[in-house]
Amino acid sequence: MHSTCTHLTIHVSFFCSHLPAKEDEQCNAGSLAVCAGAIIGGAAPSASCCSNLRAQQGCFCQFARNPAYSGYINSANARKTLSSCRVTVPRC
């Protein structure tokens, strides 16, 4: 379990530390770090994760184009998380 938590922490740190320069002040991929357990590990998303996904919904395509975390945004777990939160999966 410790190894899994360490691995998850490293991914969350990487995800948060490689944020793009803001093209739009409202786009903040770092706010999606609260969803790391769901997006990376497949856990059920928390209410705060769903809230942040809704707030960043207009930014998903911008995030998906960034190679630093496009793998997270485009993953099957990310789509599952969006679906669980009743957030529309974007078509970019």
Steps between C-alpha positions, in 0.01 A plus 500: 500500500783740588652452156166580333459817708854609422440439131175699511669785686773517237240516221299771678818700560599464136150593388495815713856609430466490122215741458500708182520874493145617541340586170180573684495597866209261558696193378691344786594135455639498854145515632453150358765354733214421740389249232832314490366197688218465249693586184818309582375228731141446389350590839156656526524878455431724799246780498784754484649317202168517316458865588847583368440299183184701434687827562779400257278334237564771239875443536518123441609523137775748593618261772481200267731673249772548763739201486583536871162358598308408187541135597303566818229705332457252214505186716217253544490585871460870418204422276355277774548782751328751271212259451468437875488875558246543221736727309487482122804335343642762263565449130818683418 
